[in-house]
Amino acid sequence: MELLNSSGKSMEQVERDLGIGNGCLARWRSELSIASTTEAGLRPPDAQMVIRELRRELQVVREERDILKKAIAIFSRAKP
């Protein structure tokens, strides 16, 4: 990546100079970007979306649990 950034050449030209396949540098750059954001405590957008959905689902489950607890308390007192 340093060679790509410092050379001023296009990605395709650097790939040809190094004898690597087309698209390798782009893929490596993408992987490096994801790894660095994860290490910095940031998450890729897909992971953030999954976390958001799971938090919503957890909130719904907690509300359902609380309702069931209240129902059990009411029905346990109402015995004849």
Order of alpha helices (4+ residues) and beta strands (2+ residues): alpha-alpha-alpha-alpha
